[in-house]
Amino acid sequence: MGLTYANLKLTNLFGHQQVQINALVDTGATFMCVTEEIALQLGFDITEVSQQVVTLADGHQRKVPKIAPIEIAFENRTYVTEAVVLGNEPLLGVIPLEAMDLVVDSRRQALIVNPQHPNYPVALVK
């Protein structure tokens, strides 16, 4: 068992700037998290965006910038969402993972589309 990374394409849906990133797949994180550098590459001015209060792994709370709308693309899946600007590496959290119906293959340390739904995502609503 180890760390799993995934190549993603992020798109700012207002300015249409795109960036390719290699994000840590973090099933303990809730949101998509991006670095300040990635937010700037996507064309966001993080001093002019809304804020989100988040609780960090150590229990401390912090108010961080939140950018939106962004589209996350992985293989044949996309998801429109927001991302918080935090940390020194991008994290793919559980909300986009579930929305895109992606699965962590821990044996291969890879992110894959759900083999039960290879052609389109299926999300639980219950």
Residue, then its C-alpha position, 0 to 999 in steps of 0.5 A: m500500500g502506498l500513495t496514489y497519484a492521478n493525472l488530471k486536467l483542470t479547466n477554469l470554466f469562465g476563462h477557459q484556462q487549462v492545466q494538467i496536474n498530477a494530484l495525490v488521490d486522498t480519500g481522507a480529503t473532502f474537496m479538490c485542493v489546489t496550490e496557489e500556483i495552480a489557481l493562478q495558472l487557471g486565471f483566478d485572483i485568489t484575493e477576489v474569490s470566496q472563502q471556505v473554512v476547512t478543518l485540517a488533519d490536525g484539527h485546526q480550522r483555517k479560512v482558505p480561498k475557494i475557486a469555481p467553477i472548475e472542471i476536473a477531467f480524468e480519462n472519460r470522466t468529468y466533474v464541475t465543482e469548486a476547489v479550495v486553495l491549500g497546501n503544497e500539492p494538489l489533492l483529489g478528494v472524495i467528493p469528486l472521486e465519488a461524483m466521477d465514479l472512480v476507484v483507487d486500485s491500491r494493489r497497482q497504486a492507480l486511480i481507475v474508472n469503476p470497472q462496474h461502470p466503464n462507459y459512464p459514471v454512476a453516482l449513489v443518491k441515497 
